[in-house]
Structure formats: C-alpha cells, structure tokens
Amino acid sequence: MIDNVNHPQHYESQAIVLEPIEFYEKLSFCEGSVLKYCFRAGHKEGSSEIEDLKKAQWYLNRVHLGLDIGEVAEEKFYRLVPFLEFSKSKILQTASRLSVDFGSFWSTLGLEINRRIKSLEEENGNRMDD
C-alpha cells in the first residue's frame, strides 16, 4: 500500500540508508530544498526531471546569496554527505564523490545541476528538431 504522507514513493525509491528528510532537517530551508529537488528529479510522478532541477538551481542560487546555516547544523550535515553517494540521484552521487572538502559540496552540486539541465535541454531541442 502506498503511503504518500509518511513515506512518499518518489522518496522511498531512493536507495540510501537514510531517508531524505534526515538530510533536510539538518539544513536551512533553501539548502534542504536543493537536496529535495535533486532527490526527486526524474522520480516523482507528474513532475519532470528538468523542472525539479531548475527548482533546485533556484534554491541553490538563494544559498549562494549568503544564507548561513551555522556551524553546528553544517557539521551535522557534512557527516551525512558520504551517504549521498548511495542515492539513485546521479547528481547527488557525483557531488558527493567530487566534493573532496566540505566547502566544495554546494559548488560541485551547482555544477552538476547546471550540467544536467543543459543536457536535458539539448535532448529536448533535438527531439523538437526531428
């Protein structure tokens, strides 16, 4: 039986040890939203991958405007970053692997989101040209 309130299927399908909420609650709203849209991109019925990635990009831009989550929350979050490698989200896997030091995670994630959006837009453009 599907339980869209307590265990939404588009998040349950993420093959990681921790549930996505365990990442979000340790972050600011905007940072948590970036991860939320990366986790669900391409997995939530009725929502396109590119739309979710553009939402993630929008929130990431807000993070770069100077949002500070504080050292304690940041430290707790960064202990979880290695678990993102086990997500079904290729973007989160790559950002987790490529973020050698903690300060580069959000920058790496931004680059991966931008790369995937460009790829999806090119795919969509090629389909429309056919």
C-alpha positions as CSV (number, residue, x, y, z in Angstrom):
1,M,0.0,0.0,0.0
2,I,1.3,3.4,-0.9
3,D,1.6,6.0,1.9
4,N,2.1,9.4,0.2
5,V,2.1,11.2,3.6
6,N,4.6,9.3,5.7
7,H,6.7,7.5,3.0
8,P,6.1,9.1,-0.4
9,Q,7.0,6.5,-3.1
10,H,9.2,9.0,-5.0
11,Y,11.4,9.4,-1.9
12,E,11.2,5.7,-0.8
13,S,12.7,4.7,-4.1
14,Q,15.9,6.4,-3.2
15,A,18.3,3.5,-2.3
16,I,20.1,5.0,0.6
17,V,20.4,4.1,4.2
18,L,18.9,7.4,5.5
19,E,15.6,8.9,4.4
20,P,16.0,12.2,2.6
21,I,14.3,14.1,5.5
22,E,17.3,13.2,7.6
23,F,19.4,15.4,5.4
24,Y,16.9,18.2,5.0
25,E,16.2,18.7,8.7
26,K,19.9,19.5,9.4
27,L,20.0,22.3,6.8
28,S,18.4,25.6,6.2
29,F,15.2,25.7,4.2
30,C,16.9,26.6,0.9
31,E,19.7,24.1,1.3
32,G,17.2,21.3,2.2
33,S,15.1,22.3,-0.8
34,V,18.1,22.0,-3.2
35,L,18.6,18.4,-2.0
36,K,14.8,17.6,-2.0
37,Y,14.5,18.6,-5.7
38,C,17.7,16.6,-6.6
39,F,16.4,13.5,-4.8
40,R,13.0,13.6,-6.5
41,A,14.2,14.7,-10.0
42,G,13.0,12.1,-12.5
43,H,11.3,10.0,-9.8
44,K,8.2,11.9,-8.8
45,E,5.2,11.2,-10.9
46,G,3.7,14.3,-12.6
47,S,6.9,16.3,-12.2
48,S,9.6,16.5,-14.9
49,E,13.2,16.0,-14.2
50,I,14.2,19.3,-15.7
51,E,11.5,21.2,-13.8
52,D,12.8,19.7,-10.5
53,L,16.4,20.5,-11.4
54,K,15.5,24.1,-12.2
55,K,13.8,24.4,-8.8
56,A,17.0,23.0,-7.2
57,Q,19.0,25.5,-9.1
58,W,16.7,28.4,-8.0
59,Y,17.2,27.4,-4.3
60,L,20.9,26.9,-4.8
61,N,21.1,30.5,-6.1
62,R,19.4,31.6,-2.9
63,V,22.0,29.7,-0.9
64,H,24.8,31.5,-2.8
65,L,23.3,34.8,-1.8
66,G,24.8,34.4,1.6
67,L,22.5,32.2,3.6
68,D,24.3,30.9,6.7
69,I,23.1,27.8,8.5
70,G,25.6,27.9,11.4
71,E,28.5,25.7,12.3
72,V,26.6,23.0,14.3
73,A,24.0,22.3,11.6
74,E,26.6,22.4,8.9
75,E,28.9,20.0,10.7
76,K,26.0,17.5,11.2
77,F,25.1,17.8,7.5
78,Y,28.6,17.2,6.2
79,R,28.9,14.0,8.2
80,L,25.9,12.7,6.1
81,V,27.4,13.8,2.7
82,P,29.1,10.5,2.0
83,F,25.7,8.7,2.2
84,L,24.5,10.7,-0.8
85,E,26.8,8.6,-2.9
86,F,24.2,5.7,-2.4
87,S,21.3,7.8,-3.7
88,K,19.7,6.9,-7.0
89,S,20.2,10.6,-7.9
90,K,23.2,10.7,-10.2
91,I,23.7,14.4,-9.4
92,L,23.9,13.8,-5.7
93,Q,26.2,10.8,-6.2
94,T,28.6,12.8,-8.3
95,A,28.6,15.8,-6.0
96,S,29.2,13.6,-3.0
97,R,32.2,11.9,-4.7
98,L,33.7,15.1,-6.2
99,S,33.4,17.2,-3.0
100,V,36.9,16.5,-1.7
101,D,36.5,19.0,1.1
102,F,33.3,20.1,2.7
103,G,33.3,23.6,1.4
104,S,33.1,22.4,-2.2
105,F,29.9,20.3,-1.9
106,W,27.4,23.1,-2.8
107,S,29.6,24.4,-5.7
108,T,30.0,20.9,-7.1
109,L,26.3,20.3,-6.7
110,G,25.6,23.5,-8.6
111,L,27.8,22.5,-11.5
112,E,26.2,19.1,-11.7
113,I,22.7,20.5,-11.7
114,N,23.7,23.0,-14.5
115,R,25.3,20.2,-16.5
116,R,22.2,18.0,-16.3
117,I,19.8,20.9,-17.1
118,K,21.9,21.7,-20.2
119,S,21.9,18.1,-21.3
120,L,18.1,17.7,-20.9
121,E,17.5,21.0,-22.8
122,E,19.7,19.8,-25.6
123,E,17.9,16.4,-25.7
124,N,14.5,18.2,-25.8
125,G,15.8,20.6,-28.5
126,N,17.0,17.6,-30.6
127,R,13.6,15.9,-30.3
128,M,11.8,19.0,-31.4
129,D,14.1,19.3,-34.4
130,D,13.2,15.7,-35.5
